[in-house]
Amino acid sequence: MDEEDKQLLVANVMEEIAGKEQKAAADPACSRHIEALLSIAQPAQLIAFLRSIMDTGGMFELAVRWVDV
């Protein structure tokens, strides 16, 4: 994949999970894919993702979920 295709993929995924970031990040299978996509995301995409999780209190819930695993 070239860089343009990667960025298009990231943009499409971010659009698809908009409003469901916490649920996607908490899912064991999805979280691995989200992690890979975030590693190549543009700074604005990463900030939007993290802001969405922080706005819902998701960071705390995700941390608790992973500690309990």
C-alpha positions as CSV (number, residue, x, y, z in Angstrom):
1,M,0.0,0.0,0.0
2,D,1.2,3.4,-0.8
3,E,1.0,6.3,1.7
4,E,-2.2,7.7,0.1
5,D,-4.0,4.4,0.3
6,K,-3.0,4.1,4.0
7,Q,-4.3,7.5,4.8
8,L,-7.5,6.8,3.0
9,L,-7.9,3.6,5.0
10,V,-7.3,5.4,8.3
11,A,-9.8,8.1,7.3
12,N,-12.5,5.6,6.4
13,V,-12.0,3.6,9.6
14,M,-12.1,6.7,11.8
15,E,-15.3,7.8,10.0
16,E,-16.9,4.4,10.5
17,I,-16.1,4.2,14.3
18,A,-17.0,7.8,15.0
19,G,-19.0,7.8,18.2
20,K,-18.0,4.2,18.9
21,E,-14.3,4.7,19.7
22,Q,-14.5,3.4,23.2
23,K,-16.4,0.3,22.2
24,A,-13.9,-0.4,19.4
25,A,-10.9,0.2,21.6
26,A,-12.3,-2.1,24.3
27,D,-12.9,-5.0,21.9
28,P,-9.9,-7.4,22.1
29,A,-9.9,-8.1,18.3
30,C,-10.7,-4.5,17.2
31,S,-8.2,-2.9,19.6
32,R,-5.2,-4.5,17.8
33,H,-6.4,-3.1,14.5
34,I,-7.2,0.3,16.0
35,E,-3.7,0.4,17.5
36,A,-2.1,-0.3,14.1
37,L,-4.2,2.3,12.4
38,L,-3.5,4.9,15.0
39,S,0.2,4.4,14.5
40,I,-0.1,5.7,11.0
41,A,-2.9,8.2,11.6
42,Q,-2.4,11.9,11.1
43,P,-2.1,14.0,14.3
44,A,-5.6,15.5,13.9
45,Q,-7.1,12.0,13.6
46,L,-5.2,10.7,16.6
47,I,-6.3,13.8,18.7
48,A,-9.9,13.3,17.6
49,F,-9.9,9.7,18.6
50,L,-8.3,10.4,22.0
51,R,-10.6,13.3,22.6
52,S,-13.7,11.2,21.9
53,I,-12.5,8.6,24.4
54,M,-11.6,11.2,27.0
55,D,-15.0,13.0,26.6
56,T,-16.9,9.8,27.5
57,G,-14.6,8.9,30.5
58,G,-13.4,6.0,28.4
59,M,-9.8,6.2,29.3
60,F,-10.6,5.2,32.9
61,E,-13.0,2.4,31.8
62,L,-10.4,1.1,29.3
63,A,-7.7,1.0,31.9
64,V,-9.9,-0.8,34.4
65,R,-11.0,-3.3,31.7
66,W,-7.4,-4.2,30.8
67,V,-6.3,-4.4,34.4
68,D,-9.1,-6.9,35.1
69,V,-8.0,-9.1,32.1
